[in-house]
Amino acid sequence: MKKKKSIRGSGTHHPPINTNLRAIFEHTPLLPLRTQLTHSTMASLPRPSKQSSSSDHRLNYQSTSLRYNQEIKAALEVKTVVPMPSSSGGGDGVATDRDGVFLTWKDLWVTVSDGKKGSKSILQGLTGYARPGELLAIMGPSGCGKSTLLDTLAGRLGSSARQTGDILINGHKQSLAYGTSAYVTQDDTLITTLTVKEAVYYSAQLQLPDSMTRAEKKERAEMIIREMGLQDAMNTRIGGWGSKGISGGQKRRVSICIEILTHPKLLFLDEPTSGLDSAASFYVMSRIARLDHKVENTRTVIASIHQPSGEVFQLFDSLCLLSAGKVVYFGPASQANEFFASNGFPCPTLQNPSDHFLKTINKDFETDLEQGLEDAITAEVAINTLTKAYKSSDNYQQVKRLVTEICEKDCGTLEERSHSSFLTQCLVLTRRSFVNMYRDLGYYWLRVAIYVSLSLGLATLFYNLGSDNDSIQARGSLLMFIASFLTFMTIGGFPSFVEDMKVFERERLNGHYGATAFVIGNTFSALPYLLLISVIPGAITYFLPGLHKGYEHFIYFVSVLFACMMLVESLMMTVASIVPNFLMGIITGAGIQGFMVLGGGFFRLPKDLPQPFWKYPMYYIAFHKYAYQGMFKNEFEGLTFLSNQAGGPPTIPGENILRDRWQVEMGVSKWVDLAILLGMVVLYRILFLVIIKTKEKIKPIITAIASGPPKQTTQIMEIPLTTPLHGDQSLV
């Protein structure tokens, strides 16, 4: 193993640490016994004050020595020697778990359309590599291209960007097969109602093949949880808005657990320490550092990170330092300090090296950098100096040589791993979604309470309507309110729909399951709750006002209400897939339903509707038309009401009221209206499925039309943003 150089720090020597290090590692054959720590590697460690007593000195050194021993042993005890690729590639041309993945990129450019100004280069001629058993950190100030580089390497480049250059996997142009790579996003998009164990176990059932038993999948999930140090939080809910749960660092580790269940050889992490304090950041990164050195499953880990602490920086094997899309330094992280110092930018004593690097190359604030006593240069000059120095350095030549060597070797192609069956995915998603809906009070239970309260209000307002002439209008008003406003309140679940869509997008892009399985699971898990919402409020608003007696009429009434609830929920799920914003989505859904209510044929009777737009097509595409007519037929057919017309018949048949007063289409059975409503439910669900499967494919077309003729570019990676990270494993 390469001996790491110490970071310039306090200059305080710790002889006891060297002795203890030899004792720790003397039986480890993969580590040199000549390991010696000559300077403090803790940038934040202060010098002992002159006023301190000798006993304080000894206590300080002993506690520091113990802390060093624990942290260094934890970080290095799993280190292995990184092998260079062999020409055999595993013998049969397929890379095995022990072989790992070599990722190289050469002369990589990424440009994005900048409106009328033309195109803007985000990445400019980058060359580098990532090897198994190493943690490559991509660092740089905000806007330097860290996330763009990570997304480009992972095949997640946005549709508005254009990529040129070579990206090779094990020396080949090949797609990332399922189970060979994973991507951990910056935001921890998790189902907050599940416990840590449940979240990981459900993901294990979705990702791991059916050839594994449930016990084996459970064992794999628990092993991964212990590997990430979450065994004490296994039965704690993840938590979110309004509910306590695990900490931010633990959530980040749960996200990592979910993505490494398949033992991927290539792991991408976008800002894994974002939003975490220094202690949580170090714990998360130390666990990640252990992953890449596991002997039984060597991983290649690439992480973009903004501003690591001194302790976190020591965990990096390689460093890619970017500024304004250009490489300032690429090579061993332990040699970065020496590179800056040799080019006139030494790291001050007791300062975190990563802070010094970012301060030197950050031109956002154009802070002058002190150089000597009188000289001062701008960040722009410092960036140009370091960039030129790197291009002319031996380190850059070594990077090009290693990239060439890796590309020339046949390291084997990536073999796609088995996936759970479509039926298994549907069952697991249904069960997981049902549990989430049951535990999330805002998903259905709050709506149940509001529906019951509102139904009691309606029942008392329209209590015991009777059969006189005045009850005709009262019955029609009651049925209209039920079909319109009770279903309208379904938009209250929109925030939960948006959270479901976020989880789905993350899991779909990582190849956990497909869109069809998600839609089926979401649909079947919601059925019991929608039926509950339909039956309880329906019974209150049906029997207390004294609507048409008979259980057949009540079942039809509840069926129409259930179909309307299901239909509006399908509509809101469709809106959530297009407008992933709480406020805009609720406004959009409310606006659509508002137009449908107006054109449903109650506030203006069908014959009085203006034909342009309101009669054709709004009257026929609004589900309220079929709900009104079905409920009115169910209520008035077979009943008679007292007449208030002088000299007329004493009673009025319900059929006459339907035809003359409500202008209901009497030639169509009420069951046809119900069938049309159920057909619209299926249609909206299919529309929802089509949108989530094609919206990313439509975006490039719309962008190309808006920006004019496309430029000649070369798209090397075979996995665009529109498909999951692991390729299209029949994501039906």
Residue pairs with C-beta under 8 A, 6 or more apart in sequence:
1 30
1 31
1 32
1 79
1 80
1 81
2 332
2 334
3 32
3 34
3 35
4 314
4 332
4 334
5 334
5 335
5 337
5 338
6 37
6 38
6 39
6 40
6 41
7 39
7 41
7 43
7 310
7 313
7 314
7 337
7 347
7 353
8 39
8 337
8 341
8 346
8 347
8 349
8 353
9 39
9 40
9 41
9 42
9 43
9 45
9 349
9 350
10 39
10 40
10 45
10 46
10 47
10 349
10 350
11 39
11 40
11 349
12 39
12 40
12 45
12 47
12 48
13 38
13 39
14 37
14 40
14 61
14 64
14 65
14 68
16 61
16 62
16 65
17 37
17 64
17 65
17 68
17 69
18 35
18 36
18 37
20 65
20 68
20 69
21 35
21 36
21 37
21 69
21 72
22 33
22 35
24 69
24 72
24 73
24 77
25 31
25 33
25 35
25 76
26 33
28 77
30 79
30 80
30 81
31 76
31 79
37 68
41 68
41 310
41 314
42 64
42 68
42 310
42 311
43 310
43 350
43 351
43 352
43 353
44 309
44 310
44 350
44 352
45 64
45 350
46 350
47 350
48 56
48 57
48 60
52 60
71 286
71 311
74 286
74 290
75 286
75 289
75 290
75 314
75 315
78 290
78 293
78 294
78 295
79 293
80 133
80 293
80 295
80 298
81 133
82 131
82 132
82 133
82 134
83 132
83 133
84 405
84 406
84 409
85 99
85 102
85 170
85 171
85 405
85 406
85 409
85 411
86 409
86 411
87 409
87 410
88 410
89 95
89 99
89 170
89 409
89 410
89 411
89 412
89 413
90 96
90 99
90 411
90 412
92 412
93 410
93 412
93 413
94 412
94 413
94 415
95 101
95 170
95 265
95 411
95 412
95 413
95 414
95 415
96 412
97 263
97 265
97 296
97 297
97 298
98 295
98 296
98 297
98 298
99 132
99 265
99 298
99 411
99 412
100 131
100 132
100 133
100 265
100 298
100 299
100 300
101 132
101 169
101 170
101 180
101 181
101 265
101 266
101 300
101 411
101 414
102 129
102 130
102 131
102 132
102 169
102 170
102 171
102 300
102 406
102 411
103 129
103 130
103 153
103 167
103 168
103 169
103 266
103 300
103 302
104 128
104 129
104 130
104 166
104 167
104 168
104 171
104 403
104 406
104 407
105 126
105 127
105 128
105 129
105 152
105 153
105 165
105 166
105 167
105 168
106 127
106 165
106 166
106 168
106 403
106 407
107 125
107 126
107 127
107 164
107 165
107 166
108 123
108 125
108 126
108 127
108 149
108 152
108 163
108 164
108 165
108 166
108 167
109 121
109 123
109 124
109 125
109 126
109 163
109 164
109 165
110 121
110 122
110 123
110 145
110 148
110 149
110 152
110 157
110 161
110 162
110 163
110 164
110 325
111 119
111 120
111 121
111 122
111 161
111 162
111 713
112 119
112 120
112 122
112 158
112 160
112 161
112 162
113 119
113 120
113 160
113 703
113 707
114 120
119 162
119 711
121 325
122 145
122 148
122 161
122 325
123 145
123 148
123 149
123 152
123 325
124 324
124 325
124 326
125 165
125 326
126 149
126 165
126 322
126 326
126 327
127 327
127 330
127 399
127 400
127 403
128 136
128 320
128 327
128 330
128 399
128 403
129 399
129 402
129 403
129 406
130 136
130 153
130 266
130 300
130 301
130 302
130 318
131 300
131 318
131 406
132 265
132 292
132 298
132 299
132 300
133 292
133 293
133 298
133 299
133 300
133 317
134 292
134 300
134 301
134 317
134 318
135 288
135 289
135 292
135 301
135 303
135 315
135 316
135 317
135 318
136 300
136 301
136 302
136 303
136 316
136 317
136 318
136 319
136 320
137 303
137 304
137 305
137 308
137 313
137 316
137 318
137 319
137 320
137 333
138 146
138 149
138 150
138 302
138 303
138 304
138 305
138 320
138 322
139 146
139 304
139 305
139 306
139 308
139 319
139 320
139 321
139 322
139 354
139 357
139 358
140 146
140 321
140 322
140 323
140 328
140 358
140 361
141 323
141 358
141 361
141 362
141 363
141 364
142 306
142 364
143 364
144 322
144 323
144 324
144 325
145 322
145 324
145 325
146 304
146 305
146 306
146 322
147 186
147 270
147 271
147 304
148 157
148 161
149 304
149 320
149 322
150 268
150 270
150 302
150 303
150 304
151 157
151 158
151 270
152 163
152 167
152 717
153 167
153 268
153 302
154 176
154 181
154 183
154 268
154 725
155 175
155 176
155 717
155 718
155 719
155 720
155 721
155 725
156 183
156 509
156 719
156 721
156 725
157 163
157 717
157 720
157 721
158 721
159 696
159 699
159 700
159 703
159 720
159 721
159 722
160 700
160 703
162 710
162 711
162 713
162 715
163 713
163 714
163 715
163 716
163 717
164 713
164 714
164 716
165 714
165 716
166 173
166 716
167 173
167 716
167 717
168 406
168 407
169 176
169 266
169 414
170 410
170 411
170 412
170 413
170 414
171 406
171 407
171 408
171 409
171 410
171 411
172 413
173 716
173 718
174 413
174 414
174 718
175 717
175 718
175 719
175 727
176 266
176 414
176 719
176 725
176 726
176 727
177 414
177 415
177 416
177 417
177 726
177 727
178 262
178 416
178 417
178 419
178 511
178 724
178 726
178 727
178 729
179 207
179 262
179 263
179 264
179 416
179 417
179 418
179 419
179 511
179 726
180 264
180 265
180 266
180 414
180 415
180 416
180 417
180 726
181 264
181 265
181 266
181 267
181 268
181 725
181 726
182 259
182 260
182 262
182 264
182 266
182 267
182 268
182 510
182 725
183 259
183 268
183 269
183 270
183 509
183 510
183 725
184 252
184 255
184 256
184 259
184 267
184 268
184 269
184 270
184 272
185 255
185 270
185 506
186 270
186 271
186 274
188 248
188 251
188 252
188 254
188 255
189 255
189 502
189 503
189 505
189 506
190 199
190 238
190 251
190 254
190 255
190 258
190 503
191 199
191 238
191 432
191 436
191 503
192 237
192 238
192 239
192 240
192 241
192 243
192 245
192 440
192 499
193 237
193 238
193 243
193 435
193 436
193 439
193 440
194 202
194 237
194 238
194 432
194 435
194 436
195 234
195 235
195 236
195 237
195 238
196 225
196 230
196 233
196 234
196 235
196 236
196 238
196 246
196 250
196 254
196 257
197 221
197 222
197 225
197 234
197 235
198 435
199 238
199 254
199 258
200 221
200 224
200 225
200 254
200 257
200 258
200 261
201 217
201 218
201 221
202 428
202 431
202 432
203 221
203 258
203 261
203 507
203 512
204 217
204 218
204 220
204 221
204 261
205 214
205 217
205 420
205 424
205 428
206 420
206 424
206 425
206 428
206 429
206 507
206 512
206 513
207 261
207 262
207 419
207 420
207 512
208 216
208 217
208 220
208 261
208 262
208 420
209 417
209 418
209 419
209 420
210 418
210 420
210 421
210 424
211 418
212 220
220 261
221 257
221 261
222 234
224 257
224 260
224 261
225 231
225 234
225 257
227 257
227 287
227 290
227 291
228 253
228 254
228 256
228 257
228 287
229 253
229 283
229 287
230 250
230 253
230 254
230 257
233 246
233 250
236 245
236 246
237 243
237 245
237 246
238 245
238 246
238 251
238 254
239 245
239 246
245 251
246 254
247 280
248 275
248 276
248 280
249 276
249 280
249 281
249 283
249 284
252 272
252 273
252 276
252 280
252 284
253 284
253 287
256 269
256 272
256 284
256 287
256 288
259 267
259 510
260 267
260 291
262 417
263 297
264 299
265 297
265 298
265 299
265 300
265 414
266 299
266 300
266 302
267 288
267 291
267 292
267 299
267 300
267 301
267 302
268 302
268 303
269 288
269 301
269 302
269 303
269 304
270 303
270 304
271 304
271 305
271 306
272 284
272 285
272 288
272 303
272 305
273 280
273 281
273 284
273 285
273 305
273 306
273 308
273 312
274 306
276 284
278 309
278 311
278 312
281 308
281 309
281 312
282 309
282 311
282 312
285 303
285 308
285 312
285 315
286 315
288 301
288 303
288 315
289 301
289 315
291 299
291 301
292 298
292 299
292 300
292 301
292 317
305 312
307 354
307 355
307 358
308 316
308 354
309 352
309 354
310 352
310 353
310 354
312 354
313 333
313 352
313 353
313 354
314 333
316 333
317 332
317 333
318 330
318 331
318 332
318 333
319 329
319 330
319 331
319 332
319 333
319 336
320 327
320 329
320 330
321 327
321 328
321 329
321 330
321 336
321 357
321 361
322 328
323 361
323 362
323 363
323 383
323 387
324 363
324 383
326 383
326 387
327 387
327 390
328 361
328 383
328 386
328 387
328 390
329 336
329 339
329 340
329 357
329 386
329 390
329 395
330 390
330 395
330 396
330 399
331 339
331 395
331 398
331 399
335 395
336 353
336 357
337 347
337 353
339 389
339 390
339 393
339 395
340 346
340 347
340 356
340 357
340 360
340 386
341 347
343 385
343 386
343 389
344 371
344 385
345 356
345 360
345 369
345 371
345 382
345 386
347 353
347 356
348 356
359 367
359 369
360 369
360 379
360 382
360 386
361 379
361 382
361 383
361 386
362 379
363 378
363 379
363 380
363 383
365 379
366 378
366 379
366 380
367 379
368 376
368 377
368 378
369 376
369 377
369 378
369 379
369 382
370 376
371 377
377 385
390 396
416 726
416 727
416 729
419 511
419 729
420 428
420 513
422 514
422 516
422 517
422 730
422 732
425 513
425 514
425 517
425 521
426 517
426 520
426 521
426 524
427 521
428 521
429 513
429 517
429 518
429 520
429 521
429 522
429 525
430 520
430 521
430 524
430 525
431 525
432 521
433 500
433 521
433 522
433 525
433 526
434 525
434 528
436 443
437 443
437 444
437 525
437 526
437 529
440 496
442 493
442 495
442 496
443 493
443 496
443 529
444 493
444 529
444 532
444 533
446 492
447 489
447 490
447 492
447 493
447 533
448 529
448 532
448 533
448 536
450 489
450 492
451 486
451 489
451 533
451 536
451 537
452 536
452 537
452 540
454 486
454 489
454 537
455 486
455 536
455 537
455 538
455 540
455 541
456 540
458 478
458 481
458 482
458 540
458 541
458 545
459 540
459 541
459 544
459 545
460 544
462 474
462 477
462 478
462 541
462 544
462 545
463 544
463 545
463 546
464 544
464 545
464 546
465 471
465 474
465 475
465 478
465 545
465 546
465 547
466 546
467 639
467 640
467 641
467 642
468 641
468 642
469 641
469 642
469 643
469 644
469 652
471 641
472 641
472 657
472 661
475 545
475 547
475 635
475 636
476 602
476 632
476 661
476 662
478 541
478 545
478 547
479 628
479 631
479 632
479 635
480 602
480 628
482 538
482 541
482 561
482 631
483 560
483 561
483 564
483 624
483 627
483 628
483 631
484 597
484 600
484 602
484 624
486 537
486 561
486 564
486 565
487 561
487 564
487 565
487 567
487 568
487 593
487 627
488 568
488 590
488 593
488 597
490 565
490 568
490 569
490 572
491 568
491 572
491 586
491 589
491 590
491 593
493 569
493 572
494 572
494 575
494 576
494 582
494 585
494 586
494 589
495 582
497 572
497 573
497 576
497 585
498 576
498 580
498 581
498 582
498 585
500 522
500 576
501 573
501 576
501 577
501 580
501 692
502 580
504 515
504 518
504 692
507 513
508 514
508 515
508 518
508 724
508 731
509 721
509 724
509 725
510 724
510 725
510 726
511 724
511 725
511 726
511 727
511 729
511 731
513 731
514 729
514 730
514 731
514 732
515 689
515 692
515 693
515 731
515 732
516 689
516 731
516 732
517 732
518 692
519 685
519 688
519 689
519 692
522 573
523 685
526 566
526 569
527 566
530 562
530 565
530 566
530 569
531 562
533 565
534 558
534 561
534 562
534 565
535 558
537 561
538 554
538 557
538 558
538 561
539 554
539 558
542 554
542 557
542 558
543 554
547 553
547 557
547 635
548 634
548 635
548 636
548 638
548 639
553 634
553 635
556 630
556 634
556 670
556 674
557 631
557 634
557 635
559 674
560 627
560 630
560 631
560 634
560 673
560 674
560 677
563 627
563 674
563 677
563 678
563 680
563 681
564 623
564 627
564 677
566 681
567 623
567 677
567 680
567 681
567 684
568 593
570 681
570 684
570 685
570 687
570 688
571 589
571 592
571 593
571 684
572 585
572 589
573 688
574 684
574 687
574 688
574 691
575 585
575 588
575 589
575 592
576 585
577 688
577 691
577 692
577 695
578 691
578 695
579 585
579 588
595 618
595 622
596 618
596 621
596 622
596 623
596 624
597 603
597 622
597 624
598 604
598 614
598 618
599 609
599 614
599 618
599 619
599 622
599 624
599 625
600 619
600 622
600 624
600 625
600 627
600 628
601 609
601 619
601 624
601 625
601 628
601 629
601 663
602 624
602 628
604 614
605 662
605 663
606 615
606 619
606 663
607 663
609 615
609 619
619 625
623 677
623 680
626 673
626 674
626 676
626 677
626 680
627 673
627 677
628 662
629 664
629 665
629 668
629 670
629 673
630 670
630 673
630 674
630 677
632 658
632 662
632 664
633 658
633 664
633 669
633 670
633 673
634 670
635 654
636 654
636 655
636 657
636 658
636 662
637 654
637 655
637 658
637 670
638 654
639 653
639 654
640 651
640 652
640 653
640 654
641 651
641 652
641 654
641 657
642 650
642 651
642 652
643 649
643 650
643 651
643 652
655 666
658 664
658 666
659 666
696 721
696 722
697 722
699 722
700 722
704 710
718 727
719 725
719 727
724 731
